[in-house]
Amino acid sequence: VVAAAAGGGGIGWALPRSGHLPVRPPAHLLDPPPAPTYAEGMVVPPYNTPIPDPAVLVGSHLDYLYTSAAGFSPPNTPVRPFRNVEHLGQEVDVLPTLPPWTKGGIWAPDVRHVGGRYVMWFSAPDFGDVLATGAPAKCLGVAVASSPLGPFLPGSTPFLCGPSGSIDPRTFVAPDGQLWLYWKADTNAAWGPAQNPDSPANVPTTLWAQRLAPNGIVLIGQPREILVATQPWEHKLIEAPDMIDHDGHYYLFFSTNPSYQDSNGIAVAFCHGPAGPCEEPYDGPLLGSNTLGLGPGEESLFTQDGATWLLYSPTGTGFFRQMAIARVAFGPHGPYVADFAGRVPGIAPAYRHMDPSSTST
């Protein structure tokens, strides 16, 4: 992911770039999903510009788009305020001072308004923790600020780092007000430079959940494994977990297959609660390569004015990640990617005032 964020193409093991553009949802293992309003969304300007790992914080007067760094030089964590997603504001670096344990390459930021301040979770390589492969372990960090525009003050040490690393943090507020943290155990970091998932010795990746204290920066209880990459089409790799609830039902969105390959896609699992267990009802991704670009992934979701939106990153011209947005609707068989119905996210009505603490990133 770091190499990709720096503008490089796919490296190591890769599925063939066939250019195949599936335009229908996968078959449901129980019943066919609703398909008449299936849509891919749209690419958001600026076009042909890398905007990786997008995530939105919904505010009262402005919304805020946070993305990964473009490499190991500033801006370390870009944010673009906006009132309409088609007209993003000027880029601001909300993490101008790096924590001492990393040299940059910050990605997958997640920002939430918690207890009168803003808490940002992020991924970064810990150069003091070198894996057997010779690469630094990728760990989770946390930072706080009094404004969504920063500056965020990071902790002096990594917050969470499993045996092979931990990446892709996402937070979630359950209907009962409980905060949760989700992340990926970066097991594939131990696969070696080739990153070949078909090697029998390579262990599948897993997604985890754990409760957060009301301050949003302390883990409580025990971590729980909620999903393992066991489906053959996932090639042992799932990442970027993002939990949402709709009418009492819990859905875990995630990315599958190696980044920067046309096999990369966005999938969904149905969960029994915020801590799982989660089950996959589809035999393929909810959204795969399409006319907006190959290999969509790095997804995040947010809700605004009753509409749920999916941000994702297809590979654009030159193999970098543009940003696309799609509408998520819910039918009798769960969520699906739907037509926009004439709407795009943004603060249009002057009278709308929403507390950021009540929204998802």
C-alpha positions in Angstrom: 0.0 0.0 0.0 2.8 2.4 0.8 4.5 1.8 -2.5 1.2 2.3 -4.2 0.5 5.5 -2.4 3.9 6.8 -3.6 2.6 6.5 -7.1 4.2 3.2 -8.1 2.4 0.5 -10.0 1.7 -3.1 -8.8 4.7 -5.0 -7.7 5.4 -8.7 -7.0 2.7 -11.2 -7.6 -0.1 -10.1 -9.8 -3.2 -11.5 -11.5 -3.3 -10.8 -15.2 -4.6 -7.3 -16.1 -7.3 -8.7 -18.4 -9.3 -5.5 -18.7 -12.5 -7.5 -17.9 -15.2 -5.1 -16.8 -18.0 -6.9 -14.9 -21.0 -4.7 -14.7 -23.4 -6.7 -12.7 -23.4 -7.7 -9.0 -22.2 -11.2 -8.1 -24.7 -14.1 -7.5 -26.1 -14.2 -4.0 -25.6 -17.6 -2.4 -29.2 -17.6 -1.1 -31.3 -15.4 -3.5 -30.4 -13.0 -6.4 -29.6 -9.5 -5.2 -31.7 -6.6 -6.5 -30.1 -5.5 -9.8 -32.4 -3.1 -11.8 -30.9 0.0 -10.3 -27.3 -1.2 -10.2 -24.8 1.6 -10.9 -21.0 2.2 -10.7 -21.1 5.8 -9.4 -18.8 8.5 -10.8 -15.2 9.6 -10.6 -14.9 12.8 -8.5 -12.7 15.7 -9.8 -9.9 16.5 -9.8 -9.5 13.8 -12.4 -6.3 11.7 -12.9 -5.2 12.8 -9.5 -4.2 10.3 -6.8 -6.7 10.4 -3.9 -6.1 7.1 -2.1 -7.9 5.7 0.9 -10.7 8.4 1.0 -12.8 8.9 4.1 -15.3 11.6 4.9 -16.2 13.3 8.2 -19.7 14.9 7.9 -19.8 18.3 9.7 -22.4 21.0 10.4 -21.2 23.6 7.9 -18.5 21.7 6.0 -17.6 18.1 5.2 -14.0 16.9 5.3 -12.3 14.5 2.9 -9.2 12.8 4.5 -6.9 10.7 2.3 -3.6 8.9 2.5 -0.3 10.6 1.9 1.1 10.6 -1.7 4.4 9.3 -0.4 7.0 10.1 2.3 7.0 13.8 1.9 4.4 16.4 3.0 1.5 16.7 3.1 1.6 13.8 5.6 -2.2 13.5 5.9 -4.2 15.7 3.4 -7.7 16.9 4.1 -10.0 18.8 1.6 -13.0 20.6 3.1 -16.0 20.8 0.8 -19.7 21.7 0.6 -20.2 19.6 -2.5 -18.1 16.6 -3.2 -17.7 17.6 -6.9 -15.9 20.8 -5.7 -13.3 19.9 -3.2 -11.5 22.6 -1.3 -7.8 23.4 -0.9 -5.7 20.6 0.5 -4.5 21.1 4.1 -2.0 18.9 6.0 -3.6 18.0 9.3 -0.6 16.0 10.5 2.3 18.4 9.8 4.5 16.8 12.6 5.1 13.1 12.2 5.3 10.8 15.3 8.9 9.8 16.1 8.4 6.2 15.2 7.8 6.7 11.5 9.3 8.6 8.6 6.0 9.2 6.7 3.8 7.1 4.4 0.7 7.8 6.5 -2.4 6.1 5.1 -6.0 5.1 5.8 -6.8 8.0 8.2 -10.1 7.8 10.1 -11.3 10.9 11.9 -14.2 11.2 14.3 -15.6 13.9 16.7 -15.3 12.3 20.2 -15.9 14.1 23.5 -15.3 17.7 22.2 -12.2 16.9 20.2 -11.3 15.1 17.0 -9.6 11.7 17.1 -7.6 10.4 14.1 -6.5 6.8 13.7 -4.0 6.1 10.9 -1.6 3.5 9.6 2.2 4.0 9.2 5.4 2.0 9.0 7.2 1.6 12.3 10.9 1.9 11.4 11.9 0.6 14.9 10.1 -2.7 14.3 11.6 -4.6 11.4 10.0 -7.8 10.2 11.8 -11.0 9.1 11.3 -9.9 5.5 13.4 -6.8 6.3 10.5 -4.4 5.9 9.2 -2.2 8.8 6.1 -3.4 10.4 3.0 -1.3 9.6 1.2 -0.2 12.8 -1.8 1.9 14.0 -1.3 5.3 15.4 -3.7 7.8 17.0 -3.7 11.6 17.1 -6.0 14.3 18.5 -6.9 17.8 17.6 -9.3 20.6 18.5 -10.3 21.1 14.9 -11.1 18.8 12.0 -8.4 20.8 10.1 -5.8 20.0 12.7 -3.1 20.1 13.5 -3.3 16.7 15.0 -0.9 15.7 17.8 0.2 12.1 17.4 1.2 9.7 20.2 4.9 9.1 20.7 4.7 5.3 20.2 2.6 3.1 17.9 -0.8 2.3 19.5 -1.4 -1.2 18.0 0.9 -3.5 16.1 0.4 -7.2 15.7 3.1 -9.8 15.0 3.1 -9.0 11.3 1.7 -5.5 11.7 -1.8 -3.9 11.8 -3.3 -1.5 9.2 -6.5 0.1 7.9 -8.2 1.4 11.1 -11.9 2.4 10.9 -14.1 3.4 13.8 -17.9 2.8 14.2 -20.5 4.1 16.6 -23.1 1.4 17.4 -26.8 2.4 17.9 -26.2 2.0 21.7 -23.4 4.7 21.5 -20.6 2.2 21.9 -17.4 3.1 20.0 -15.6 0.3 18.1 -12.3 0.1 16.3 -11.8 -2.2 13.3 -8.5 -3.1 11.6 -6.7 -5.6 9.4 -4.0 -7.9 10.8 -1.3 -7.4 8.1 -0.5 -11.1 7.8 0.5 -10.8 4.2 3.5 -8.6 5.2 5.1 -12.0 6.1 4.5 -13.4 2.6 7.7 -12.0 1.3 8.5 -9.6 -1.6 6.6 -11.7 -4.2 3.3 -11.4 -2.2 2.1 -14.7 -3.8 -1.1 -15.7 -2.0 -1.2 -19.1 -3.8 1.9 -20.3 -1.8 0.5 -22.9 0.7 2.7 -21.5 3.4 1.1 -18.1 3.3 -1.6 -17.5 6.0 -4.8 -15.7 5.0 -5.4 -12.2 6.4 -8.0 -11.4 9.1 -10.1 -8.5 10.2 -10.5 -7.6 13.9 -12.8 -5.5 16.1 -12.4 -4.2 19.6 -14.4 -1.8 21.8 -13.1 1.7 22.4 -13.5 3.8 25.6 -15.7 6.9 25.4 -12.6 9.1 24.8 -12.0 7.2 21.5 -8.3 6.5 22.2 -8.3 3.6 24.7 -9.1 0.0 23.8 -11.2 -2.0 26.3 -12.0 -5.7 26.5 -10.4 -8.2 24.1 -9.9 -8.0 20.3 -12.2 -10.3 18.3 -11.5 -11.8 15.0 -14.6 -11.1 12.9 -13.7 -12.3 9.3 -11.0 -14.4 7.7 -10.1 -14.5 3.9 -11.4 -18.0 3.2 -13.2 -17.5 -0.1 -11.2 -18.8 -3.1 -11.8 -15.6 -5.1 -10.3 -13.5 -2.3 -6.8 -15.0 -2.8 -6.3 -15.0 1.0 -6.3 -11.2 1.2 -9.0 -9.0 2.8 -8.5 -5.5 4.2 -10.0 -2.0 4.7 -12.9 -3.1 7.1 -15.7 -0.6 7.5 -18.8 -1.4 9.6 -22.2 0.2 9.1 -25.7 -0.5 10.5 -29.0 -0.1 8.7 -32.3 -0.7 10.4 -30.8 -2.9 13.0 -28.7 -4.9 10.5 -24.9 -4.8 10.6 -22.8 -4.9 7.4 -19.1 -5.1 7.1 -17.7 -3.7 3.9 -14.1 -4.6 3.0 -11.6 -4.8 0.1 -10.4 -8.1 -1.4 -7.4 -9.3 -3.4 -4.1 -7.4 -3.8 -4.3 -3.7 -4.3 -3.6 -2.3 -7.8 -4.8 -5.5 -9.5 -7.9 -5.7 -11.6 -9.0 -8.5 -9.3 -9.2 -6.0 -6.4 -12.9 -5.5 -5.4 -15.2 -4.3 -2.7 -17.2 -7.0 -0.8 -19.7 -7.1 2.0 -20.3 -9.5 4.9 -23.4 -9.7 7.1 -22.7 -9.5 10.8 -24.6 -10.6 13.9 -23.4 -7.4 15.8 -20.5 -4.9 16.0 -18.2 -7.7 17.2 -19.4 -10.2 14.6 -19.4 -13.0 13.8 -19.7 -12.0 10.1 -20.6 -14.2 7.2 -20.2 -13.6 3.4 -23.4 -14.2 1.4 -21.9 -13.4 -2.0 -19.6 -15.6 -4.2 -17.8 -12.5 -5.5 -17.3 -8.8 -4.8 -20.2 -6.4 -4.5 -18.3 -4.0 -6.8 -15.5 -5.2 -9.1 -13.6 -3.7 -12.0 -15.9 -1.4 -14.0 -16.0 1.4 -16.5 -14.7 3.9 -13.9 -11.4 1.9 -13.5 -9.9 -1.5 -12.8 -9.5 -3.0 -9.3 -11.7 -0.8 -7.0 -10.8 -0.9 -3.4 -9.8 1.2 -0.3 -13.5 1.8 0.4 -15.2 3.8 3.1 -18.8 4.7 3.8 -20.6 7.7 5.3 -24.2 8.7 5.8 -25.5 12.2 5.1 -29.2 13.3 5.1 -30.4 9.8 5.1 -28.3 8.6 2.2 -25.4 6.2 2.4 -22.4 6.8 0.2 -19.5 4.6 -0.8 -16.1 6.1 -1.5 -13.6 4.0 -3.3 -10.4 4.1 -5.4 -10.3 2.6 -8.9 -6.9 2.6 -10.6 -6.8 5.6 -12.9 -4.5 6.6 -15.8 -0.9 5.8 -14.9 -1.9 3.2 -12.2 -2.6 5.7 -9.5 -5.8 5.8 -7.4 -8.5 8.3 -8.4 -11.5 8.7 -6.1 -15.0 7.5 -7.1 -18.3 7.7 -5.2 -21.3 5.5 -5.4 -24.7 5.4 -3.7 -25.5 2.4 -1.5 -29.1 1.3 -1.1 -30.7 -1.5 0.9 -33.0 -4.2 -0.4 -34.5 -7.4 0.9 -31.2 -9.1 0.4 -29.0 -6.4 1.9 -26.9 -3.5 0.5 -26.3 -3.0 -3.2 -24.8 -0.2 -5.3 -27.6 1.9 -6.7 -28.4 4.9 -8.9 -27.7 8.3 -7.5 -31.4 9.3 -8.0 -30.3 12.9 -8.7 -28.3 13.3 -5.5 -24.7 13.9 -4.7 -23.3 14.3 -1.2 -22.7 17.8 0.1 -24.2 20.5 2.3 -26.8 21.9 0.1 -29.6 23.1 2.4 -28.5 26.1 4.4 -30.6 24.9 7.3 -28.8 21.6 7.8 -26.8 21.3 11.0 -25.5 17.9 11.9 -23.3 17.1 14.9 -20.1 15.4 13.6 -20.1 13.1 16.6 -23.2 11.3 15.2 -21.8 10.4 11.8 -19.5 7.8 10.4 -16.3 8.3 8.5 
